[in-house]
Amino acid sequence: MSRSAFDAEVRLDLAVNFIPFAILCFFVALFAAFNPWGFDLLRSGLQFAIVVVTATLLMLITYVGARAIEGDARRDEPETDWR
């Protein structure tokens, strides 16, 4: 049986950060389908760049934080001696 990458508590922390990511993705899709200010290459490109960079940084920080929490939890587990 393979061990999952994160335990249940860390997965719950990741799920909490998924909500803002989903909201950002929703707005990217909304503004791609319907842009109330019209399409201007500079304005639309800047708008999408800000949202996409924010979503990417959110996912990166979430992943790094989860890895740090999981590594800290594994380090605090007592070692068992099977001899």
C-alpha positions in Angstrom: 0.0 0.0 0.0 1.5 3.3 -1.0 1.6 6.3 1.4 -0.1 9.5 0.2 2.0 12.6 -0.2 0.2 14.5 2.6 -1.8 13.3 5.6 -5.4 14.3 6.3 -4.7 17.5 8.2 -2.4 18.9 5.5 -4.9 18.0 2.8 -7.5 19.9 4.7 -5.2 23.0 4.8 -4.7 22.6 1.1 -8.4 22.5 0.5 -8.8 25.8 2.3 -6.4 27.4 -0.1 -8.2 25.8 -3.1 -11.2 28.1 -2.6 -9.3 31.4 -3.4 -7.7 29.6 -6.4 -11.1 28.5 -7.7 -12.3 32.1 -7.3 -9.4 33.4 -9.3 -10.0 30.8 -12.0 -13.6 31.7 -12.1 -12.8 35.4 -12.7 -10.2 34.5 -15.4 -12.9 32.5 -17.2 -15.5 35.2 -16.7 -13.3 38.0 -18.1 -12.2 35.8 -21.0 -15.8 35.1 -22.0 -17.2 38.6 -21.2 -15.0 41.6 -20.8 -17.2 44.6 -19.7 -14.5 47.2 -20.7 -13.9 45.8 -24.2 -10.8 44.2 -25.5 -7.6 46.3 -25.4 -4.5 44.3 -25.8 -2.5 46.2 -23.1 -5.4 46.4 -20.6 -6.6 42.9 -21.1 -3.1 41.4 -21.1 -2.3 43.2 -17.8 -5.5 42.1 -16.3 -5.0 38.5 -17.1 -1.3 38.6 -16.1 -2.1 40.0 -12.6 -4.7 37.3 -12.0 -2.7 34.4 -13.4 0.5 35.5 -11.5 -1.5 35.7 -8.3 -3.1 32.3 -8.8 0.3 30.8 -9.7 2.0 32.3 -6.6 -0.9 31.1 -4.4 -0.5 27.5 -5.6 3.3 27.7 -5.2 3.2 29.1 -1.7 0.5 26.5 -0.8 2.6 23.6 -2.1 5.8 24.8 -0.4 4.0 25.4 2.9 2.3 22.0 2.8 5.7 20.3 2.1 7.2 22.2 5.1 4.4 21.2 7.4 4.5 17.5 6.3 8.3 17.4 6.7 8.1 18.9 10.1 5.4 16.4 11.1 7.5 13.5 9.9 10.6 14.8 11.7 8.6 14.9 15.0 7.4 11.3 14.7 9.3 9.0 17.0 11.5 6.5 15.3 10.6 2.9 15.9 13.2 0.2 16.2 12.1 -3.0 14.6 15.0 -5.1 15.9 
